[in-house]
């Protein structure tokens, strides 16, 4: 919320405070401050000008040559292209060598041969955002009041000299979404008095609201609901003082009726809505839940299909407003409006939140209904707005208020002891100190034997329990004044759990292997959530997602990594090696909540290593990624056997270049190349990925890592080459060799694969290097030949292998 210190000063004295110091105090005590500024910051030599005469430019069909009084002895000649410039106007003039918005410098120049001594400006050209500039002047220059003095700086006339503090209101401090709420907070911080104005309305005693409207509303949807009628209203532009209040708060002025509702919203924090009474077809206004599929065209011109949990205001049975969010176009205030039906209510914040998120209508009103409304000022805000509309539009307020669900508002009483406050805060405050703090906050208190009964007014609906009071004491006393104390009681040293250690070890191993960590969104689309899932499961969808591409909790990590690869590729980064460790969310069919499972995934594309003067380049590939996984499994000291099995079961993976990974007989993940159609979809090059169930690796038995010294005796190598059917896998052969190689067999390495001439169709040739070693003696030929002969015999027996 943008707070003008000039407006704030009307309620609590702040004109003697430095705005930056005030902002810092608010930030340290209450809520964050995003910015402190004046709209005139960065502008220079912009003054009031009086257009004395205009004539058409001789060499242009849209330019005008203007003689402008800018307070100098002679008028300035300025060429202007605005369609609404005319003699007699008071306008905004940027003099030669001035600075306008975006630090643009204005110089004396020629425009199509005619000298121009400056520039006549539109509001946007001096820093006003398009969203707050009045519609009337959207495509032209702004016309200042007739009493503006030529030559004077333009900033005070437009409110640009006011200090604005942009506060970022947290959900628990909805009371500060109003000038009066901010005034109470500042008064508490500085221990100053708050002076508030209250409306004194004059009603037309000869006319009653009952002649115009009756209201009906369920208490569970709105409590209370009130409506006033203001008749004989002239709808016109608001006075400049009101427009300045609005655009300094970031709201576009519309007309005196709509502006009055927005002004009261800012002042009281109470949303209001004005209907054109003549456009209501019935005297009965009913608040109800919408019918599923019901239609309503809102003020922004959008036709909206309503849901059964939307609250609507109806005229008879026809919806005329999406309650608490946006009014309907059919009953909007226009220049022809003469009678205004003014609504003030407190709608159910839960329903409003659902509607605003689904329809993407995050209005000033919906934000306040979601965070809370001061129930004590619902009618006062209504009266103040009716009084303002009647004053600005020269209308009369009809006697009485049509209302439903009237509520009696009482203070919230909370009891707390002085000892409890001091124990929690670590302070030694006296009862007098605490009483003074509560009085500064505007709370009524009674103290019996250092036990305080605190009456909290309705404007602070966030306070309900003693912890809330302790927080208030801490805030006003000053967080920086709280003493530093050591924890009480026994302490235990912090340390990682076994699972945390294993997760960190896995991350460190992949980083050591050359992969960089990525952190992707936990939410994705339903299609991406399902695509690379390792097991069948139900999706977990958000009831109210923020965007269409963040609707579903992820069921895999690969989709997020592919998004990262695509992002890098789009930015001309072709060589990518990433991994991610995180949780996936797998929901069983009969459960509402998903299981959270730790996963580990990686993706590589392009070159894994660039070529250098002594090393060749290394391209990303299946066996490179498999080597990274072998390194990971070996370093984790898994006691079980890792096995890779060719798989064509994953639709998004290349069917001939993908392998499932098993730990003993338990499926723990897969590795392979992304399917070409998916690669095309992401607009990336060939990419290789893996995903593992990290939780299974953490839970798997581990073998002890025992130091083994290097043998003092020479190693002996034997090479064997064999021809086997294509369906026999390398893993089967390696397992057979290891099972029959004896205790001296240290390493088995495949060094050749051959298919082609001299090898029959349906067969392949595999060549292995076997390394033997013994720590205690030199191996003889017999020590090596005997296990080699056994290996060859077993290979022939099990796989019908032919030795070459």
C-alpha positions in Angstrom: 0.0 0.0 0.0 1.3 3.4 -1.0 1.1 5.8 2.0 1.2 9.6 1.4 2.8 11.2 4.5 0.8 14.4 3.7 -2.5 12.4 4.0 -1.1 10.5 7.0 -0.3 13.8 8.7 -4.0 14.6 8.9 -4.5 11.7 11.4 -1.2 11.7 13.2 1.6 14.3 13.2 4.5 13.1 11.0 5.5 16.3 9.2 8.3 16.8 11.7 9.8 13.3 10.8 12.2 12.5 8.0 10.3 10.2 5.6 13.3 7.8 5.4 13.6 7.6 9.1 9.8 7.0 9.4 10.0 4.3 6.8 12.9 2.6 8.6 10.9 2.7 11.8 7.9 1.2 10.2 10.0 -1.6 8.7 11.8 -2.3 11.9 8.6 -2.4 14.0 5.7 -3.4 11.8 5.9 -4.4 8.1 8.4 -4.2 5.3 8.8 -1.0 3.2 9.4 -1.5 -0.5 10.3 2.0 -1.4 10.2 5.7 -0.2 10.0 8.3 -2.9 8.4 11.4 -4.4 6.9 11.3 -7.8 9.0 14.4 -8.7 12.3 12.6 -8.0 14.5 12.9 -11.0 12.5 15.7 -12.7 13.9 19.1 -13.3 12.5 22.5 -14.5 8.9 21.5 -15.1 6.6 24.4 -14.6 3.0 25.7 -15.1 2.4 27.2 -18.5 -0.5 29.3 -19.8 -1.3 28.8 -23.5 -1.9 32.3 -24.9 -2.5 31.3 -28.5 -2.2 28.4 -30.9 -1.9 28.1 -34.7 -1.4 25.2 -37.0 2.1 24.3 -38.1 2.5 25.2 -41.8 4.3 22.0 -42.6 2.3 19.5 -40.6 -1.3 18.3 -40.4 -1.2 17.6 -36.6 1.4 19.9 -35.0 0.5 23.3 -33.4 2.6 26.3 -32.7 1.8 27.6 -29.2 2.8 30.8 -27.4 3.0 29.9 -23.8 3.4 32.1 -20.7 5.9 30.4 -18.4 6.4 33.3 -16.0 9.1 34.9 -18.0 9.1 38.4 -19.5 8.3 37.0 -22.9 6.2 33.9 -23.8 7.9 30.8 -25.1 7.2 29.3 -28.5 6.5 25.6 -28.2 5.5 23.2 -30.9 3.0 20.6 -29.6 1.3 17.6 -31.3 -1.4 17.0 -28.7 -4.9 16.9 -30.2 -6.4 18.7 -27.1 -4.1 21.7 -26.8 -6.0 25.0 -27.0 -5.6 28.7 -26.0 -6.5 29.6 -22.5 -5.3 26.3 -20.9 -3.0 25.9 -18.0 -0.6 23.1 -19.0 2.6 21.3 -17.9 5.7 22.7 -19.5 9.2 21.2 -19.6 11.6 24.1 -20.1 14.8 23.9 -22.2 17.4 21.8 -20.3 14.8 20.2 -18.2 14.6 16.5 -17.2 11.4 14.5 -17.7 10.6 10.9 -17.1 13.3 8.3 -17.7 15.9 11.0 -17.3 15.1 12.4 -20.8 16.6 15.9 -21.4 14.5 18.5 -23.2 16.4 20.9 -25.4 15.6 23.9 -27.5 15.1 22.5 -31.0 13.4 22.9 -34.3 10.4 20.8 -35.4 10.0 20.9 -39.1 11.7 24.2 -39.4 10.0 25.9 -36.4 11.8 26.7 -33.2 10.4 25.0 -30.1 11.5 26.2 -26.7 10.6 23.2 -24.6 7.7 20.8 -24.4 4.1 20.7 -23.3 3.8 17.4 -21.4 1.2 14.7 -20.9 1.1 13.1 -17.4 2.9 10.0 -18.7 5.8 12.1 -20.0 6.5 13.3 -16.4 6.4 9.8 -14.9 2.7 8.9 -14.4 2.0 5.3 -15.2 -0.6 4.6 -17.9 -2.7 2.7 -15.3 -3.3 5.8 -13.1 -3.5 8.6 -15.7 -7.1 9.8 -16.0 -8.9 8.4 -19.1 -9.8 11.8 -20.3 -6.2 12.7 -20.8 -4.9 9.3 -21.9 -4.1 10.5 -25.4 -3.4 14.1 -24.8 -1.8 16.7 -22.5 -3.1 17.3 -19.0 -5.0 20.5 -18.2 -4.2 22.1 -14.9 -6.6 24.1 -12.7 -7.4 27.6 -13.9 -5.8 29.1 -10.7 -2.4 27.5 -11.4 0.2 30.3 -11.6 2.5 30.3 -14.7 6.1 29.7 -14.0 5.6 27.9 -10.7 6.8 24.3 -10.3 4.1 22.0 -11.4 4.7 19.3 -8.7 2.5 20.7 -5.9 -0.5 21.0 -8.2 -0.2 17.3 -9.1 0.7 15.9 -5.6 4.2 15.0 -7.0 5.9 16.7 -4.0 4.3 14.4 -1.5 6.5 11.7 0.2 5.2 8.2 -0.5 6.0 5.2 1.6 5.2 2.0 -0.2 4.6 -0.6 2.6 4.4 -4.3 1.8 1.6 -5.6 4.0 1.9 -9.1 5.4 -1.3 -11.3 5.5 -1.6 -11.0 9.3 -1.6 -7.2 9.2 -4.6 -6.5 7.1 -5.4 -3.6 9.4 -2.6 -1.6 7.8 -4.4 -1.7 4.4 -5.9 1.6 5.3 -4.7 5.1 6.1 -6.4 4.9 9.5 -4.7 1.6 10.3 -1.3 3.0 9.3 -2.0 6.1 11.4 -2.7 3.9 14.5 0.5 2.0 13.9 2.6 5.1 13.5 1.0 6.7 16.6 1.9 3.6 18.6 5.5 3.6 17.3 6.1 7.3 18.2 3.7 7.5 21.1 1.5 10.1 19.5 -2.2 10.9 19.4 -4.4 9.8 16.6 -7.1 12.3 15.4 -9.7 10.8 13.1 -12.6 12.5 11.3 -16.0 10.9 11.5 -18.9 11.5 9.1 -21.9 13.6 10.0 -24.4 12.9 7.2 -27.6 14.8 6.4 -30.4 12.6 5.3 -33.5 13.5 3.3 -36.2 12.8 6.0 -39.0 12.9 3.4 -37.6 9.8 1.6 -36.8 6.4 2.9 -34.4 3.7 1.7 -37.4 1.3 2.0 -38.9 3.0 -1.1 -35.8 1.9 -3.1 -34.4 -1.4 -2.0 -34.5 -4.3 0.4 -31.6 -6.7 1.0 -31.3 -10.4 1.8 -28.1 -12.3 2.5 -27.1 -15.5 4.3 -24.9 -14.8 7.3 -22.4 -17.5 6.3 -21.7 -15.6 3.0 -21.7 -12.0 4.2 -22.1 -10.4 7.6 -23.1 -7.6 7.7 -24.5 -6.4 4.3 -25.6 -2.7 4.1 -26.8 -0.4 1.4 -27.6 3.3 1.1 -29.2 5.3 -1.6 -27.9 8.7 -2.8 -30.3 10.5 -5.3 -30.0 13.5 -7.6 -26.3 12.9 -8.1 -24.4 14.6 -10.9 -21.6 12.3 -12.1 -18.5 14.3 -13.2 -14.8 14.5 -12.8 -13.5 14.5 -9.2 -11.8 17.6 -7.8 -8.0 17.6 -8.1 -7.4 17.0 -4.4 -9.2 13.7 -4.7 -7.5 12.7 -7.9 -4.1 13.4 -6.3 -5.0 11.1 -3.3 -5.9 8.3 -5.7 -3.0 8.4 -8.2 -0.5 8.8 -5.4 -2.0 5.5 -4.1 -1.7 3.9 -7.5 -5.4 4.1 -8.5 -6.8 5.7 -11.7 -9.4 8.5 -11.1 -12.7 7.6 -13.0 -15.5 10.0 -11.8 -16.7 11.4 -8.5 -18.8 8.4 -7.5 -16.3 5.7 -8.2 -13.4 7.8 -6.9 -15.3 8.3 -3.6 -15.6 4.5 -3.1 -11.9 4.1 -3.8 -11.0 7.0 -1.5 -13.0 5.5 1.4 -11.4 2.1 0.6 -8.0 3.6 1.1 -9.1 5.6 4.1 -11.0 2.9 6.1 -9.8 -0.3 4.4 -13.5 -1.0 3.7 -14.3 -2.0 0.1 -17.5 -0.5 -1.3 -19.4 -0.8 -4.6 -21.7 1.7 -6.3 -24.5 0.5 -8.5 -26.5 2.7 -11.0 -29.9 2.3 -9.3 -31.8 2.9 -12.5 -30.2 -0.2 -14.0 -31.5 -2.4 -11.2 -34.6 -4.1 -12.5 -35.9 -5.0 -9.0 -36.0 -3.5 -5.6 -34.7 -6.7 -4.0 -31.0 -7.2 -3.7 -30.0 -10.7 -2.8 -26.6 -12.2 -2.0 -26.2 -15.9 -2.8 -23.9 -18.5 -4.2 -23.7 -18.6 -7.9 -25.3 -21.4 -9.9 -22.8 -23.6 -11.7 -22.2 -22.2 -15.2 -24.0 -19.0 -14.5 -22.7 -16.0 -16.7 -21.7 -12.5 -15.6 -20.0 -9.7 -17.6 -17.8 -7.8 -15.2 -16.6 -4.2 -15.4 -13.6 -5.2 -17.4 -15.8 -6.4 -20.2 -15.0 -10.1 -19.7 -17.8 -12.7 -19.6 -17.2 -15.0 -16.7 -18.6 -18.5 -16.2 -19.2 -18.7 -12.5 -18.7 -21.7 -10.1 -21.0 -22.8 -7.4 -18.7 -21.4 -4.6 -18.6 -17.9 -6.1 -20.6 -15.3 -4.1 -22.8 -13.0 -6.3 -24.9 -10.0 -5.6 -28.2 -10.4 -7.5 -31.0 -8.0 -8.5 -34.0 -10.3 -8.1 -32.3 -13.4 -9.4 -29.9 -11.8 -12.0 -26.2 -11.5 -11.0 -25.1 -7.8 -11.0 -21.7 -8.2 -9.2 -19.1 -10.8 -8.4 -19.2 -10.1 -4.7 -16.0 -8.7 -3.1 -14.1 -8.9 -6.4 -15.6 -6.9 -9.3 -18.9 -5.3 -10.2 -21.0 -6.1 -13.2 -20.9 -4.1 -16.4 -24.7 -3.9 -16.6 -25.0 -1.7 -13.5 -21.8 0.4 -13.7 -21.8 4.1 -12.9 -21.9 6.3 -16.0 -22.3 10.0 -16.8 -26.1 9.4 -17.0 -26.3 8.0 -13.5 -28.5 10.1 -11.2 -29.3 7.6 -8.3 -26.6 5.5 -6.7 -27.1 2.4 -4.6 -24.0 2.1 -2.4 -23.0 -1.2 -0.9 -20.8 -1.9 2.2 -20.3 -5.4 3.4 -18.0 -8.0 4.8 -18.0 -11.0 2.5 -16.6 -14.5 3.4 -12.9 -14.2 2.7 -12.5 -17.9 1.9 -14.9 -17.7 -1.0 -13.4 -14.4 -2.2 -9.9 -15.9 -2.2 -11.1 -18.9 -4.4 -12.9 -16.6 -6.8 -10.1 -14.1 -7.2 -7.4 -16.8 -7.8 -9.5 -18.8 -10.3 -10.6 -15.7 -12.3 -7.2 -14.0 -11.8 -9.0 -10.9 -10.4 -6.7 -9.7 -7.6 -8.4 -6.4 -6.9 -7.9 -3.9 -4.0 -11.2 -5.1 -2.7 -10.5 -8.9 -2.8 -7.1 -8.4 -1.2 -8.8 -6.7 1.8 -11.6 -9.3 2.1 -9.0 -12.1 2.0 -7.0 -10.5 4.8 -9.8 -9.2 7.0 -12.0 -6.1 7.5 -12.5 -3.9 10.5 -16.1 -4.9 11.5 -16.5 -1.8 13.7 -16.4 0.6 10.8 -18.5 -1.1 8.1 -21.4 1.4 8.5 -19.1 4.4 9.2 -17.3 3.8 6.0 -20.7 3.5 4.2 -21.8 6.8 5.7 -18.5 8.6 4.9 -18.7 7.5 1.3 -22.4 8.5 1.0 -21.6 11.9 2.4 -18.7 12.3 0.0 -20.7 11.3 -3.0 -23.5 13.6 -2.0 -21.0 16.5 -1.5 -19.1 15.9 -4.8 -22.2 15.2 -6.8 -24.6 17.7 -5.2 -27.0 14.9 -4.3 -29.1 13.9 -1.3 -28.8 10.9 0.9 -32.0 9.0 1.4 -32.9 8.3 5.0 -32.1 4.9 6.4 -29.8 1.9 5.7 -31.0 -1.3 4.1 -29.2 -4.1 5.9 -28.9 -7.8 6.7 -27.1 -9.7 9.4 -26.4 -6.8 11.7 -23.6 -7.6 14.1 -22.8 -6.3 17.6 -19.0 -5.7 17.7 -17.2 -6.1 21.0 -13.6 -5.9 22.0 -11.5 -9.1 22.2 -10.4 -9.7 25.7 -7.0 -11.5 26.3 -5.4 -12.1 29.7 -1.7 -12.3 30.2 0.8 -11.9 33.1 3.8 -9.7 33.4 5.9 -12.8 34.3 4.9 -14.5 31.1 5.8 -11.5 29.0 9.3 -11.2 30.6 10.0 -14.9 30.4 9.2 -15.2 26.7 11.1 -12.0 25.8 13.9 -12.4 28.3 13.2 -8.9 29.5 12.7 -7.3 32.9 9.9 -4.9 32.0 7.8 -3.4 34.8 4.0 -3.4 34.9 4.2 0.4 34.1 6.3 -0.3 31.0 3.8 -2.9 29.7 0.8 -0.7 30.5 2.3 2.2 28.6 2.9 0.0 25.5 -0.7 -1.3 25.5 -2.0 2.3 25.9 0.2 3.4 22.9 -1.5 0.6 20.9 -4.9 2.0 21.8 -5.8 -1.1 23.9 -7.8 -0.8 27.2 -6.2 -2.6 30.1 -6.9 -3.5 33.7 -4.1 -4.8 36.0 -4.6 -7.0 39.0 -1.5 -8.2 40.7 0.6 -8.0 37.5 -2.1 -9.9 35.5 -3.4 -7.8 32.6 -6.8 -8.1 31.0 -6.4 -6.4 27.7 -9.4 -5.3 25.6 -8.3 -5.3 21.9 -10.4 -3.1 19.6 -12.0 -4.7 16.5 -9.5 -2.9 14.2 -6.9 -5.3 15.4 -8.6 -8.6 14.5 -5.2 -10.3 14.3 -4.9 -10.4 18.1 -6.6 -13.2 19.9 -4.2 -15.1 22.2 -1.5 -14.2 24.6 1.3 -14.9 22.1 -0.1 -12.1 20.0 0.1 -9.6 22.9 3.7 -10.7 23.6 4.5 -9.9 19.9 3.0 -6.5 20.3 5.0 -5.7 23.4 8.2 -6.9 21.6 7.4 -4.7 18.5 6.8 -1.5 20.3 9.5 -2.1 22.9 11.9 -2.7 20.0 13.3 -5.9 18.7 16.8 -4.4 18.9 16.3 -3.7 22.6 15.6 -7.3 23.5 18.5 -8.8 25.5 20.6 -11.6 24.1 20.2 -14.7 26.3 21.5 -18.2 26.1 19.2 -21.2 25.7 18.0 -22.7 29.0 18.1 -26.5 29.8 20.2 -29.3 28.4 21.6 -28.9 24.9 22.6 -31.5 22.4 25.1 -31.1 19.6 23.6 -30.8 16.2 24.5 -33.4 13.6 23.1 -34.8 10.3 21.0 -37.9 10.4 22.1 -40.9 8.4 19.7 -40.0 5.6 21.0 -36.4 5.4 24.5 -37.7 5.3 23.7 -40.0 2.4 21.9 -37.3 0.4 24.8 -34.9 0.8 27.2 -37.7 -0.1 25.3 -38.4 -3.3 25.3 -34.8 -4.3 29.0 -34.4 -3.7 29.7 -37.6 -5.7 27.8 -36.3 -8.8 29.5 -32.9 -8.5 32.9 -34.6 -8.3 31.9 -36.5 -11.5 31.4 -33.2 -13.3 27.6 -32.5 -13.0 26.2 -29.2 -11.7 23.3 -29.0 -9.3 20.0 -27.7 -10.6 16.9 -26.9 -8.5 13.7 -27.1 -10.5 10.1 -26.2 -9.6 8.2 -28.8 -7.5 5.1 -28.0 -9.5 4.6 -28.7 -13.2 1.9 -29.7 -15.7 0.0 -33.0 -15.4 1.5 -34.3 -18.6 5.1 -33.6 -17.5 4.4 -35.0 -14.0 3.3 -38.3 -15.5 5.8 -38.6 -18.4 9.0 -39.9 -16.7 7.4 -41.4 -13.6 9.1 -44.5 -12.3 6.0 -46.2 -11.0 2.3 -45.8 -11.7 0.6 -43.4 -9.3 -2.2 -40.8 -9.2 -1.4 -37.1 -9.8 -1.6 -34.6 -7.0 -3.2 -31.4 -8.4 -3.5 -28.0 -6.8 -7.0 -26.7 -6.1 -6.0 -23.1 -7.0 -2.8 -23.1 -9.0 -1.2 -19.7 -9.7 -0.4 -20.5 -13.4 -1.5 -23.1 -15.9 2.1 -24.6 -16.1 2.3 -25.1 -12.3 -0.8 -27.2 -11.6 0.5 -30.6 -10.4 3.1 -31.8 -7.9 6.0 -33.5 -9.8 6.2 -37.2 -10.0 9.7 -37.2 -11.5 12.8 -35.0 -11.7 13.7 -35.4 -15.3 11.0 -33.1 -16.6 12.4 -30.2 -14.6 15.9 -31.0 -15.8 14.7 -31.0 -19.4 13.2 -27.5 -18.8 16.6 -26.4 -17.5 18.3 -27.9 -20.6 15.8 -26.2 -22.9 16.4 -22.9 -21.1 20.1 -23.2 -21.5 19.8 -24.2 -25.2 17.6 -21.2 -25.9 20.3 -19.0 -24.5 23.0 -20.7 -26.7 24.5 -22.9 -23.9 24.7 -26.2 -25.7 27.0 -28.2 -23.3 25.0 -29.0 -20.2 25.6 -31.5 -17.4 23.1 -31.2 -14.6 21.8 -33.2 -11.7 18.9 -32.7 -9.2 18.2 -34.2 -5.8 14.7 -33.7 -4.4 11.4 -35.2 -3.6 8.7 -36.5 -6.0 5.0 -36.9 -4.9 3.3 -40.2 -5.7 -0.3 -40.6 -4.6 -1.9 -44.0 -4.1 -5.4 -44.3 -5.5 -7.4 -44.2 -2.3 -5.3 -41.6 -0.5 -5.7 -37.8 -0.5 -2.1 -37.1 0.4 0.9 -38.3 -1.7 3.9 -40.2 -0.6 7.1 -38.0 -0.7 10.0 -40.0 -2.1 13.6 -38.9 -2.4 14.9 -39.1 -6.0 18.1 -38.3 -7.8 18.3 -37.5 -11.5 20.7 -36.2 -14.1 20.8 -34.9 -17.6 23.7 -34.3 -20.0 23.8 -33.0 -23.6 26.4 -31.7 -26.0 30.0 -32.0 -25.0 30.9 -33.3 -21.5 34.5 -32.2 -22.0 35.9 -29.8 -24.5 39.0 -30.7 -26.6 42.3 -29.4 -25.4 45.9 -29.6 -26.8 46.4 -32.9 -25.1 42.8 -34.4 -24.7 40.1 -35.1 -27.2 36.6 -33.8 -26.7 34.2 -36.1 -24.9 30.6 -36.1 -26.1 27.6 -36.9 -23.9 26.4 -40.4 -24.3 24.8 -43.4 -22.8 27.9 -45.1 -21.6 29.3 -41.9 -20.2 26.3 -41.5 -18.0 26.3 -45.1 -17.1 29.9 -44.6 -16.0 28.8 -41.8 -13.7 26.3 -44.0 -12.2 28.8 -46.9 -11.7 31.0 -44.4 -9.9 28.1 -43.3 -7.7 27.1 -46.9 -6.8 30.7 -48.0 -6.1 31.3 -44.9 -3.9 28.1 -45.6 -1.9 29.4 -49.1 -1.1 26.2 -50.9 -1.9 26.4 -54.6 -0.9 24.0 -55.7 -3.5 24.7 -56.3 -7.2 23.9 -53.6 -9.7 22.4 -54.8 -13.0 21.4 -52.9 -16.1 18.7 -54.4 -18.3 17.7 -53.1 -21.7 14.1 -51.6 -21.6 11.6 -50.3 -24.0 8.9 -49.7 -21.4 9.4 -45.9 -21.0 7.4 -44.0 -23.6 9.4 -40.8 -23.3 12.8 -42.7 -23.6 14.5 -44.1 -26.7 13.4 -47.7 -26.9 16.8 -49.0 -28.0 19.0 -46.9 -25.8 17.5 -47.2 -22.4 18.2 -49.5 -19.5 16.4 -50.2 -16.3 18.7 -50.4 -13.2 18.2 -53.1 -10.5 19.8 -53.5 -7.1 19.7 -57.3 -6.8 16.1 -57.8 -8.0 14.8 -54.4 -6.9 14.1 -51.8 -9.6 15.8 -48.6 -8.5 15.8 -46.4 -11.7 16.7 -46.1 -15.3 19.2 -44.5 -17.6 19.1 -43.7 -21.3 18.5 -41.3 -24.2 15.4 -39.1 -24.4 13.0 -40.1 -27.2 13.6 -38.0 -30.4 10.0 -36.8 -30.4 10.4 -35.4 -26.8 13.8 -33.9 -27.8 12.0 -32.1 -30.7 9.2 -30.9 -28.3 11.8 -29.3 -26.0 13.8 -28.0 -28.9 17.0 -29.4 -27.6 19.7 -31.8 -29.0 20.2 -35.4 -28.1 20.1 -35.7 -24.3 20.8 -38.5 -21.9 19.2 -38.8 -18.5 18.9 -41.0 -15.5 16.6 -41.1 -12.5 17.1 -43.1 -9.3 15.0 -43.8 -6.3 17.4 -42.4 -3.8 15.4 -43.6 -0.9 16.0 -47.2 -1.9 19.8 -46.5 -2.2 19.8 -44.9 1.2 17.9 -47.9 2.8 19.9 -50.6 1.0 22.5 -52.5 3.0 26.1 -51.2 2.7 29.3 -53.2 2.7 32.2 -52.2 4.9 34.9 -50.4 3.0 38.2 -52.1 4.1 41.6 -50.8 3.1 43.5 -53.2 0.9 47.2 -52.6 0.3 48.6 -52.7 -3.2 50.1 -56.1 -3.9 53.9 -56.3 -3.9 53.7 -59.1 -6.5 53.1 -58.7 -10.2 49.7 -59.0 -11.7 48.9 -61.4 -14.5 46.5 -60.7 -17.4 44.7 -63.0 -19.7 42.5 -62.0 -22.7 39.6 -64.2 -23.9 37.4 -63.6 -26.9 34.2 -65.4 -27.5 31.3 -65.5 -29.8 27.8 -65.6 -28.2 24.2 -65.1 -29.4 23.1 -61.5 -29.5 20.6 -62.0 -26.7 23.3 -62.8 -24.2 24.2 -59.7 -22.3 27.5 -58.4 -21.1 26.3 -58.5 -17.5 25.5 -62.2 -17.8 29.0 -63.0 -19.0 30.7 -60.8 -16.4 28.7 -62.5 -13.7 29.7 -65.9 -14.9 33.4 -64.9 -15.1 33.4 -63.5 -11.6 31.6 -66.5 -10.1 34.1 -68.9 -11.6 37.3 -66.8 -11.6 38.4 -67.7 -8.1 39.8 -65.6 -5.3 42.7 -64.2 -7.4 40.5 -62.6 -10.1 40.7 -58.8 -9.4 39.2 -57.2 -12.5 37.1 -58.0 -15.6 37.0 -55.5 -18.4 35.3 -55.6 -21.8 37.6 -54.1 -24.3 36.1 -55.2 -27.7 32.7 -55.7 -29.3 32.5 -56.9 -32.9 29.7 -57.8 -35.2 30.2 -58.3 -39.0 32.3 -60.4 -41.4 33.4 -63.8 -40.1 30.7 -63.6 -37.4 27.5 -65.4 -38.1 24.2 -63.6 -38.2 22.6 -63.3 -34.8 26.0 -63.5 -33.0 28.5 -61.1 -31.6 32.1 -61.3 -30.5 33.1 -60.0 -27.1 36.7 -59.8 -25.8 37.5 -59.5 -22.1 40.7 -58.7 -20.2 41.0 -60.6 -16.9 43.5 -59.4 -14.2 44.7 -61.8 -11.5 46.7 -60.8 -8.4 47.6 -62.2 -5.0 48.8 -60.2 -2.0 51.0 -63.0 -0.6 52.8 -64.6 -3.5 53.7 -64.5 -7.1 51.1 -66.3 -9.2 52.3 -69.2 -11.4 50.9 -70.1 -14.8 48.9 -72.9 -13.2 47.3 -70.5 -10.7 46.0 -68.5 -13.6 45.3 -71.1 -16.2 43.2 -73.2 -14.0 40.5 -70.5 -13.3 40.7 -69.4 -16.9 39.9 -72.9 -18.1 37.0 -73.1 -15.6 35.7 -69.8 -16.9 35.8 -70.9 -20.5 34.1 -74.2 -19.7 31.3 -72.5 -17.9 30.8 -70.0 -20.7 30.5 -72.8 -23.2 28.1 -74.6 -20.9 25.8 -71.7 -20.0 25.9 -69.6 -23.2 27.1 -72.0 -25.9 30.0 -69.6 -26.3 32.6 -70.3 -29.0 36.2 -69.3 -28.1 38.1 -67.4 -30.8 
